[in-house]
Amino acid sequence: MTLLETDRLTLRKITVDDDAFILDLLNQPSFIQFIGDRGVRTLDDAREYISARFIASYEKFGFGLYLTSLKENEIPIGICGLVKRDTLKDVDVGFAFLPQYWLQGYAFESASAVMGYAKNILDIQRVVGIATPDNQGSMRVLEKLGLRFERMIKLSEDDIELKLFG
Ligand SMILES: CC(C)(COP(=O)(O)OP(=O)(O)OC[C@H]1O[C@@H](n2cnc3c(N)ncnc32)[C@H](O)[C@@H]1OP(=O)(O)O)[C@@H](O)C(=O)NCCC(=O)NCCS
């Protein structure tokens, strides 16, 4: 069931059947570097993670991260959506794509649709973005979405400082 559609992309909820794609995405060196190592190493791990994180978010908040696929052939290329973290007051926009699909405007295109959905359908008036200070690509996407650097934050005591865009 498609939730959002753009010129080139469709977004839908992630299910446990997306285990192989999620296993691949979460083990990309870029994902581990800029987002974190989720410790997902097997298809079983992936299914567990999908249930505990993605599906749990849909059930708890009514939103979450969505599978983002090419409209023309339904091939999944990444995830994009909304995240509510325990340690951050605001909802933040999140995205991650397989490297072969970078620099083609897909992050901006999907995240624009997600921002519109947050504001117009979910009535969330403030959506922020967070990125590690060395994540040029992510910061550029957030700026293109109209967000501006506000301050440095830490999601937990022992975490590194992140840039918050709002
Ligand atoms: C960050 C990421 C999502 C960007 O995706 P993308 O589809 O390549 O982004 P877009 O093609 O929509 O690019 C949007 C803008 O950012 C710029 N951009 C993208 N990646 C860039 C990079 N590595 N360095 C500098 N600029 C970059 C693009 O040139 C474009 O700007 P422009 O329109 O002014 O030319 C992608 O690199 C990724 O998945 N990285 C790993 C996961 C990650 O870091 N997620 C974000 C966590 S906060």
The ligand as an SDF file (V2000), in Angstrom:
LIG
                    3D

 48 50  0  0  0  0  0  0  0  0999 V2000
   22.7760   11.8340    2.7700 C   0  0  0  0  0  0  0  0  0  0  0  0
   22.0770   11.0890    1.6640 C   0  0  0  0  0  0  0  0  0  0  0  0
   20.7100   10.6380    2.1470 C   0  0  0  0  0  0  0  0  0  0  0  0
   21.8780   12.0570    0.4840 C   0  0  0  0  0  0  0  0  0  0  0  0
   21.0840   11.4150   -0.4940 O   0  0  0  0  0  0  0  0  0  0  0  0
   21.0590   11.8590   -2.0280 P   0  0  0  0  0  0  0  0  0  0  0  0
   19.8910   11.1620   -2.6560 O   0  0  0  0  0  0  0  0  0  0  0  0
   22.3950   11.6830   -2.6260 O   0  0  0  0  0  0  0  0  0  0  0  0
   20.7370   13.4050   -1.9270 O   0  0  0  0  0  0  0  0  0  0  0  0
   20.1510   14.3150   -3.1010 P   0  0  0  0  0  0  0  0  0  0  0  0
   20.5920   13.7210   -4.4210 O   0  0  0  0  0  0  0  0  0  0  0  0
   18.6880   14.5270   -2.8900 O   0  0  0  0  0  0  0  0  0  0  0  0
   20.9560   15.6400   -2.8960 O   0  0  0  0  0  0  0  0  0  0  0  0
   20.4010   16.8190   -2.3150 C   0  0  0  0  0  0  0  0  0  0  0  0
   21.4770   17.8890   -2.3070 C   0  0  0  0  0  0  0  0  0  0  0  0
   22.5590   17.4810   -1.4580 O   0  0  0  0  0  0  0  0  0  0  0  0
   23.7760   17.4710   -2.1890 C   0  0  0  0  0  0  0  0  0  0  0  0
   24.5800   16.3440   -1.7090 N   0  0  0  0  0  0  0  0  0  0  0  0
   24.2040   15.0530   -1.5870 C   0  0  0  0  0  0  0  0  0  0  0  0
   25.2130   14.3130   -1.1140 N   0  0  0  0  0  0  0  0  0  0  0  0
   26.2530   15.1580   -0.9430 C   0  0  0  0  0  0  0  0  0  0  0  0
   27.5700   14.9920   -0.4500 C   0  0  0  0  0  0  0  0  0  0  0  0
   28.0360   13.7910   -0.0620 N   0  0  0  0  0  0  0  0  0  0  0  0
   28.3700   16.0780   -0.3680 N   0  0  0  0  0  0  0  0  0  0  0  0
   27.9110   17.2920   -0.7350 C   0  0  0  0  0  0  0  0  0  0  0  0
   26.6500   17.5230   -1.2140 N   0  0  0  0  0  0  0  0  0  0  0  0
   25.8420   16.4630   -1.3040 C   0  0  0  0  0  0  0  0  0  0  0  0
   23.3470   17.2910   -3.6250 C   0  0  0  0  0  0  0  0  0  0  0  0
   24.3440   17.7470   -4.5130 O   0  0  0  0  0  0  0  0  0  0  0  0
   22.1000   18.1390   -3.6650 C   0  0  0  0  0  0  0  0  0  0  0  0
   22.4150   19.4980   -3.6630 O   0  0  0  0  0  0  0  0  0  0  0  0
   22.1400   20.4290   -4.9480 P   0  0  0  0  0  0  0  0  0  0  0  0
   20.7040   20.2130   -5.3180 O   0  0  0  0  0  0  0  0  0  0  0  0
   22.4440   21.7830   -4.4460 O   0  0  0  0  0  0  0  0  0  0  0  0
   23.0760   19.9190   -5.9940 O   0  0  0  0  0  0  0  0  0  0  0  0
   22.8850    9.8700    1.1710 C   0  0  0  0  0  0  0  0  0  0  0  0
   24.2010   10.2820    0.9000 O   0  0  0  0  0  0  0  0  0  0  0  0
   22.9190    8.7320    2.1710 C   0  0  0  0  0  0  0  0  0  0  0  0
   22.0660    7.8550    2.1630 O   0  0  0  0  0  0  0  0  0  0  0  0
   23.9450    8.7150    3.0660 N   0  0  0  0  0  0  0  0  0  0  0  0
   24.1020    7.6550    4.0610 C   0  0  0  0  0  0  0  0  0  0  0  0
   23.0320    7.7330    5.1340 C   0  0  0  0  0  0  0  0  0  0  0  0
   22.9600    9.0960    5.7920 C   0  0  0  0  0  0  0  0  0  0  0  0
   23.9640    9.7200    6.0350 O   0  0  0  0  0  0  0  0  0  0  0  0
   21.7320    9.5390    6.0830 N   0  0  0  0  0  0  0  0  0  0  0  0
   21.5030   10.7810    6.7910 C   0  0  0  0  0  0  0  0  0  0  0  0
   21.6670   10.5910    8.2460 C   0  0  0  0  0  0  0  0  0  0  0  0
   21.3790   12.1100    9.1510 S   0  0  0  0  0  0  0  0  0  0  0  0
  1  2  1  0
  2  3  1  0
  2  4  1  0
  2 36  1  0
  4  5  1  0
  5  6  1  0
  6  7  2  0
  6  8  1  0
  6  9  1  0
  9 10  1  0
 10 11  2  0
 10 12  1  0
 10 13  1  0
 13 14  1  0
 14 15  1  0
 15 16  1  0
 15 30  1  0
 16 17  1  0
 17 18  1  0
 17 28  1  0
 18 19  1  0
 18 27  1  0
 19 20  2  0
 20 21  1  0
 21 22  1  0
 21 27  2  0
 22 23  1  0
 22 24  2  0
 24 25  1  0
 25 26  2  0
 26 27  1  0
 28 29  1  0
 28 30  1  0
 30 31  1  0
 31 32  1  0
 32 33  2  0
 32 34  1  0
 32 35  1  0
 36 37  1  0
 36 38  1  0
 38 39  2  0
 38 40  1  0
 40 41  1  0
 41 42  1  0
 42 43  1  0
 43 44  2  0
 43 45  1  0
 45 46  1  0
 46 47  1  0
 47 48  1  0
M  END
$$$$
